[in-house]
Amino acid sequence: MSNPNPPLDREAKRRLAIIRYAEEVTGNVALTCRYYGISR
């Protein structure tokens, strides 16, 4: 039986951290993107 949750690579972990920051800290996608220096 295969593992249903394979280990995440570095880029996936970074993206997940950004999404969590938006949800838990700012609640705002635009502010989060500005904080991380990325486009919406």
Wavefront OBJ file of the C-alpha trace (Angstrom):
o trace
v 0.000 0.000 0.000
v 1.425 3.398 -0.992
v 1.809 6.312 1.373
v -1.205 8.667 0.932
v 0.909 11.668 2.051
v 4.291 11.603 0.313
v 6.957 13.933 1.698
v 6.703 17.484 0.377
v 9.580 19.017 -1.540
v 11.005 22.405 -0.612
v 8.852 24.386 -3.066
v 5.649 22.700 -1.875
v 6.530 23.506 1.750
v 7.188 27.146 0.803
v 3.841 27.437 -0.973
v 2.030 25.838 1.941
v 3.703 28.273 4.361
v 2.536 31.210 2.246
v -1.033 29.900 2.122
v -1.049 29.312 5.883
v 0.306 32.817 6.489
v -2.514 34.275 4.398
v -5.153 32.247 6.230
v -3.881 32.551 9.800
v -2.002 35.846 10.009
v -3.255 38.434 7.551
v -6.468 36.963 6.185
v -5.556 38.970 3.110
v -3.981 37.571 -0.070
v -2.728 40.921 -1.376
v -0.958 41.768 1.914
v 0.551 38.292 2.081
v 1.881 38.522 -1.465
v 3.385 41.927 -0.707
v 5.023 40.497 2.436
v 6.592 37.604 0.474
v 7.426 39.758 -2.547
v 5.399 37.640 -4.970
v 2.607 38.416 -7.413
v -0.973 37.532 -6.649
l 1 2 3 4 5 6 7 8 9 10 11 12 13 14 15 16 17 18 19 20 21 22 23 24 25 26 27 28 29 30 31 32 33 34 35 36 37 38 39 40
